[in-house]
Amino acid sequence: MKAQIRRQQQTPLRSTSRLTFQPGYPNAVWPPRCQFSLLRSMMERRNITRESTTTALFLMELMLCACLYSVPLLNAQDSRVSGPQIFHRLKVPFGVGAQGIAATAVDNVWTVNGGNALHFDGTSWTKHPLVIVQEFQAMYGPAVISANDVWTAGFYPRGGGFDAELVEHWDGKRWSIVKDLSLIGKQVHGETVNTEFLTSIAALSSNDVWAAGWIEADFAILPFVEHFDGKQWRLVGNIDSAGSGFLQGIAAISDSDVWAVGVIPQDGTTGQAEAFHFDGKTWRQVFVPQARALSRLNAVTAISRTDVWAVGYSQNSMGDDDLTLTEHWNGKKWSVVPSPNPPNAPYAFNFVNAVAAVSSKSVWAAGYYEGQKGGITSSAMHWDGTRWRLVPLPPPPKGFIADLFGVTALPSKQVWLGGGAGTGTKFASWILFTDQGQ
């Protein structure tokens, strides 16, 4: 019997980014994807152009959070961040933020946001507009197979306070919408699906692509995963029967070894971190230890069957502070692995949005935090096989705030971090790179 969820308490508020601020609304809680209608009205009042829509949305989330808590919009380097600065900012000639970043080679790097994809061919960046279904659509990923085979997934407002899923594909010339599996209007466990979100996508090959998110079926919120076999998207394994909650990340090792992570909501945003595993036939929910009273997982990366990392954040029972969260699967069980947090004052806002691996002894995670001296800034952590440590990053331009939503890594030790920076009226890509990923 699926847990019935009161819409006023549990329906996720809309947003187009992976930001997970928790200040004040509603009930002193900021949902995992901030209220889309609120941001939409802000966008209309600010009269921002379509090209910078997604960048503007996540920057507005940052600024709204800062205003609610009187946090100055300044960048600050934290004293606990030590070691050589191996990352540098890449010059990108477009004011387009990145909701995610992925690479298969140093000359095949992609980022996506709600309206555009950027491609780096080893020499220069090129912008390739996505198909716009609705101006305020949100797209995540990307999943890159080759320079001519790229996927992205997300959602768009379809009216009436509901949303619909969206999948697009790049064939080397243009982006096009690919018809996926829509459950909107259909019955699931006796309830009518009114909203379908996709929040992450992963690909093993052209005929092996996975997308994850969730559906709202009347008063139930259920995990959702669909699979593309080269011809069509379809449900595999009926994950909606394995549990409830929001899925935020997916990673595949093979057709019989797929992980999806997220949260079982208790207050509309956080609750209990959750993980699901697909063995080729069925999905099952796998026990995840909780670091503190509340926690959630935002992303997952799979190195092997016995080496999987998931990242997110945890909170105390009051939900008024946020600490980084990293968990590891060793082939038998998940365990919480200690991760660093800068000494924040007066509030503790530390979020990890993305994770990727060079190897078992070199794993990278990225997100943001409120700095010790105030201000919201991007952050990154590195796992060296023994422990996680914070690594220094270059500061954004003076007066800008910055966040990171994606990370991608190659076995040849190149690492890219992707996000956005801005002031509220000025927007810039925020892509950081190192070839010393260890």
C-alpha positions in Angstrom: 0.0 0.0 0.0 1.6 3.3 -1.1 2.0 5.9 1.5 -0.6 8.6 0.9 0.9 12.1 0.9 -1.0 15.3 1.6 -0.4 17.6 -1.4 -0.1 20.7 0.8 2.8 19.1 2.7 4.5 16.9 0.2 4.1 18.2 -3.4 7.5 19.4 -4.5 7.7 23.1 -5.4 8.8 23.9 -8.9 12.3 25.0 -9.9 14.8 24.6 -12.7 17.9 23.9 -10.8 19.5 21.5 -8.4 19.7 24.1 -5.7 18.4 22.8 -2.4 18.2 25.9 -0.1 16.1 25.4 3.0 15.1 28.9 4.3 11.6 29.9 5.3 9.0 28.9 2.8 6.7 27.1 3.4 6.9 26.0 7.0 10.5 27.1 7.3 11.6 24.7 4.6 12.8 25.4 1.1 12.1 22.5 -1.2 14.6 20.6 -3.4 13.5 22.5 -6.5 12.3 25.9 -5.4 8.8 27.2 -6.3 8.6 27.4 -10.0 5.6 29.7 -10.1 7.3 32.2 -7.8 10.4 32.2 -9.9 8.3 32.5 -13.0 6.6 35.6 -11.8 10.0 37.0 -10.7 11.3 36.4 -14.2 8.3 38.1 -15.8 8.7 41.1 -13.5 12.5 41.3 -14.3 11.8 40.9 -18.1 14.7 38.5 -18.6 15.3 37.1 -22.1 14.8 33.4 -22.9 18.5 32.8 -23.6 19.4 33.5 -20.0 16.2 32.1 -18.4 17.8 29.1 -16.7 20.8 31.0 -15.5 18.6 33.7 -14.2 16.3 31.2 -12.4 19.0 29.5 -10.3 20.7 32.9 -9.6 17.4 34.2 -8.4 17.1 31.2 -6.1 20.5 32.1 -4.7 19.6 35.8 -4.3 16.2 35.0 -2.8 17.8 32.7 -0.2 20.3 35.4 0.5 17.6 38.0 1.0 15.6 35.8 3.3 18.6 35.3 5.5 20.3 38.7 4.9 23.3 36.9 3.5 25.6 39.2 1.6 26.1 38.3 -2.1 29.8 38.2 -1.8 32.3 35.5 -2.6 34.5 34.2 0.3 37.3 31.6 0.4 37.2 29.5 3.5 40.2 29.0 5.7 39.7 25.2 5.7 40.1 25.0 2.0 43.8 24.2 1.5 46.2 22.8 -1.1 47.2 24.0 -4.5 44.6 25.6 -6.8 44.5 23.2 -9.7 41.3 24.4 -11.2 41.0 27.4 -13.6 38.0 29.0 -15.2 37.4 28.3 -18.9 36.4 31.2 -21.0 32.9 30.6 -22.4 31.5 33.3 -24.8 27.9 32.8 -23.7 26.0 33.9 -20.7 24.5 30.5 -20.3 24.6 28.5 -17.0 25.1 24.8 -16.8 22.6 22.5 -15.1 24.9 19.6 -15.8 28.1 18.8 -17.6 29.4 15.6 -19.2 32.4 14.6 -21.4 33.7 11.5 -23.2 37.0 13.1 -24.3 38.8 16.4 -23.9 37.3 17.5 -27.3 33.8 16.4 -26.5 32.4 18.2 -23.5 28.7 19.2 -23.2 26.6 21.3 -20.8 22.9 21.8 -20.8 20.3 24.2 -19.2 16.7 24.9 -19.9 17.1 26.3 -23.4 20.6 25.7 -24.6 23.4 23.1 -24.9 27.1 24.1 -25.1 29.7 22.0 -26.8 33.5 22.2 -26.4 35.5 20.6 -29.2 38.9 21.0 -27.6 39.4 24.5 -29.0 36.2 26.5 -28.8 32.6 26.5 -27.4 29.5 26.4 -29.6 26.0 27.0 -28.5 23.2 24.6 -29.8 19.7 25.7 -28.8 17.4 23.1 -27.5 13.8 22.7 -28.7 11.7 25.0 -26.5 8.4 23.5 -25.6 7.7 26.1 -22.8 9.9 29.0 -22.0 10.4 27.9 -18.4 11.4 24.3 -19.1 14.2 22.7 -17.2 16.7 20.2 -18.6 19.3 18.1 -16.9 22.2 15.7 -17.8 23.5 15.6 -20.3 24.2 11.9 -21.2 27.0 11.9 -23.8 27.7 8.8 -25.9 29.5 10.6 -28.7 29.7 14.0 -30.4 26.7 13.0 -32.5 24.7 11.2 -29.8 23.8 13.2 -26.7 20.7 13.1 -24.5 19.1 15.5 -22.0 15.9 15.1 -19.9 13.8 17.4 -17.8 10.3 18.9 -17.5 8.2 21.9 -18.4 5.0 23.5 -16.9 2.0 22.2 -18.7 -0.6 24.4 -17.0 -2.8 24.1 -14.0 0.1 23.9 -11.6 1.3 20.6 -13.2 4.3 19.6 -15.2 5.2 17.2 -18.0 8.4 15.3 -18.7 10.6 16.2 -21.7 13.4 14.2 -23.5 15.6 15.7 -26.3 18.4 14.2 -28.4 21.3 15.6 -30.4 22.2 13.8 -33.6 25.2 15.9 -34.6 23.2 18.5 -36.4 20.3 19.6 -34.2 18.3 18.8 -31.1 14.9 17.2 -31.4 12.2 16.0 -29.0 12.1 12.3 -28.6 8.7 10.8 -27.5 9.2 9.1 -24.2 6.9 7.3 -21.9 4.3 9.7 -20.5 2.1 8.4 -17.7 0.1 11.7 -17.4 -3.6 11.0 -17.2 -3.0 7.3 -16.7 -3.8 5.2 -13.5 -1.0 4.1 -11.3 -2.0 2.1 -8.2 -5.5 3.4 -8.7 -4.6 7.0 -8.8 -4.3 9.4 -11.7 -0.9 10.8 -12.7 -1.0 14.5 -13.1 2.7 15.4 -13.1 5.8 13.7 -14.4 9.4 15.0 -13.7 12.7 13.8 -15.1 15.7 15.0 -13.1 18.6 12.9 -14.4 19.8 10.8 -17.3 22.6 8.3 -17.9 23.7 6.3 -21.0 25.8 3.2 -21.6 25.3 3.2 -25.4 22.9 4.4 -28.1 20.5 1.6 -27.2 20.9 1.7 -23.5 19.8 5.1 -22.0 18.2 5.6 -18.5 16.2 8.5 -17.2 14.9 9.0 -13.6 12.6 11.3 -11.8 9.2 11.0 -10.1 5.5 11.2 -10.8 2.6 12.7 -8.8 -0.4 10.4 -8.8 -3.2 12.3 -7.0 -1.8 12.4 -3.5 1.1 9.9 -4.0 4.6 10.8 -5.0 6.3 7.8 -6.7 9.8 7.2 -8.1 9.9 6.9 -11.9 12.6 5.4 -14.2 12.3 4.8 -17.9 14.7 3.1 -20.4 15.5 3.6 -24.1 16.4 0.5 -26.0 17.4 2.2 -29.2 13.8 2.3 -30.5 11.5 3.4 -27.7 11.3 4.5 -24.1 9.5 2.1 -21.7 9.1 1.2 -18.1 11.5 -1.4 -16.7 11.1 -3.1 -13.4 8.2 -1.1 -12.0 10.2 1.0 -9.6 6.9 2.7 -8.5 6.1 -0.6 -6.7 9.4 -0.6 -4.8 8.8 2.6 -2.7 7.8 6.2 -2.7 9.7 9.5 -3.1 11.7 11.7 -5.4 14.6 10.4 -7.5 17.4 12.9 -8.2 20.2 10.9 -9.7 20.8 7.7 -11.7 23.9 5.8 -12.7 24.2 2.6 -14.7 27.1 0.0 -14.8 25.2 -2.4 -17.0 21.7 -3.5 -17.9 21.6 -5.5 -14.7 23.3 -3.1 -12.4 21.6 0.4 -12.2 21.4 2.7 -9.2 18.9 5.6 -8.5 19.0 7.8 -5.5 16.8 10.5 -3.9 14.7 11.2 -0.9 11.5 9.9 0.8 9.9 13.2 1.7 8.7 14.0 5.2 8.4 17.7 5.1 8.2 18.5 1.4 11.9 18.5 0.7 14.1 16.5 3.0 13.2 13.3 4.9 15.1 10.1 4.5 17.8 9.5 1.9 16.9 6.5 -0.3 18.5 4.3 -2.9 17.1 1.8 -5.4 18.9 -0.9 -7.3 17.9 -2.6 -10.6 19.2 -6.2 -11.1 18.0 -6.6 -14.7 14.5 -7.7 -13.7 13.2 -5.7 -10.8 13.9 -2.6 -8.7 14.3 -2.9 -5.0 14.8 -0.4 -2.3 18.2 -0.8 -0.6 18.7 0.4 3.0 20.6 3.7 3.3 21.9 4.8 6.7 20.8 8.3 7.7 23.6 10.6 8.7 21.3 12.7 10.9 17.6 13.2 11.5 16.9 14.4 7.9 18.9 13.7 4.7 18.7 13.5 1.0 20.8 12.2 -1.9 21.2 14.4 -5.0 23.5 12.4 -7.3 25.2 9.1 -7.8 28.1 7.7 -9.7 29.0 4.0 -10.2 32.6 2.9 -10.7 32.0 -0.8 -10.3 29.6 -3.2 -8.7 31.4 -2.8 -5.4 32.2 0.9 -5.7 29.3 3.4 -5.9 29.2 6.9 -4.4 26.1 9.0 -3.7 26.1 12.6 -2.4 23.7 15.2 -1.0 23.2 16.8 2.4 21.8 16.1 5.9 19.9 18.2 8.4 19.2 18.2 12.1 15.6 17.5 13.3 14.7 21.2 13.1 15.9 21.4 9.4 17.7 24.6 10.1 21.2 23.6 9.1 22.7 21.6 6.2 25.9 19.6 6.1 27.5 17.7 3.2 26.6 14.1 2.9 28.6 11.3 1.1 27.7 7.7 1.1 29.5 4.6 -0.3 28.3 1.2 -1.6 30.9 -1.5 -1.2 28.9 -4.3 -2.9 27.1 -5.3 0.3 25.9 -2.2 2.1 25.8 1.6 2.0 27.7 3.5 4.7 28.1 7.2 5.5 31.6 8.4 4.8 32.7 11.6 6.7 32.9 14.6 4.5 34.2 18.1 5.3 32.2 21.3 5.9 33.5 24.8 6.0 33.0 26.5 9.4 29.9 28.6 8.5 28.6 31.4 10.5 25.9 32.2 11.4 24.2 29.6 9.3 25.3 26.2 8.0 24.4 25.8 4.3 26.5 23.1 2.7 25.2 21.3 -0.3 26.6 18.7 -2.7 24.9 18.6 -6.0 27.0 16.3 -8.3 29.6 13.5 -8.2 31.9 11.9 -10.7 34.9 9.6 -10.6 38.3 9.4 -12.3 39.0 6.2 -10.5 38.3 4.5 -7.1 41.0 6.6 -5.6 39.9 9.9 -7.2 36.3 10.9 -6.9 35.1 14.5 -7.3 32.0 16.2 -5.8 30.7 19.7 -6.4 28.0 22.1 -5.0 28.0 25.3 -3.0 28.1 26.7 0.5 27.7 29.9 2.5 31.2 31.1 3.3 32.6 31.8 6.7 32.6 35.5 6.0 29.2 35.5 4.4 28.3 35.0 0.8 27.3 32.0 -1.3 30.0 30.4 -3.4 30.8 27.2 -5.3 32.6 24.4 -3.6 34.3 21.1 -4.5 35.6 18.1 -2.6 38.0 15.3 -3.6 38.2 11.7 -2.4 41.8 10.3 -2.6 40.9 6.8 -1.6 41.2 7.5 2.1 39.3 10.7 2.9 37.4 13.6 1.4 38.9 17.1 1.5 37.8 20.5 0.3 39.8 21.9 -2.7 40.3 25.5 -3.5 38.5 27.0 -6.5 39.0 30.3 -8.3 36.6 33.1 -7.2 34.0 34.4 -9.6 34.2 38.0 -10.8 33.9 40.7 -8.2 30.2 41.1 -7.2 29.2 37.8 -8.7 27.8 34.7 -6.9 28.5 31.3 -8.3 27.2 27.7 -7.9 28.1 24.3 -9.3 25.5 21.8 -10.5 27.6 19.3 -12.4 30.9 17.5 -12.5 32.4 15.1 -15.1 35.7 13.3 -15.1 37.8 11.2 -17.5 40.2 8.3 -16.6 43.0 10.5 -18.1 42.5 12.8 -15.1 40.7 15.7 -16.7 37.9 17.1 -14.5 35.2 19.7 -15.4 32.9 21.5 -12.9 29.8 23.2 -14.4 27.4 25.8 -13.0 26.7 29.5 -13.4 27.6 32.9 -12.0 25.8 36.2 -12.0 24.7 39.4 -10.2 21.0 39.3 -11.0 21.4 41.4 -14.1 24.6 40.0 -15.5 25.0 36.2 -16.2 28.0 34.1 -17.0 28.9 30.5 -17.5 30.9 29.1 -14.7 33.0 26.2 -16.0 36.1 25.1 -14.1 38.7 22.7 -15.4 41.8 20.8 -14.3 44.0 18.2 -16.0 45.4 17.2 -12.6 42.4 15.1 -11.4 44.8 12.5 -9.9 
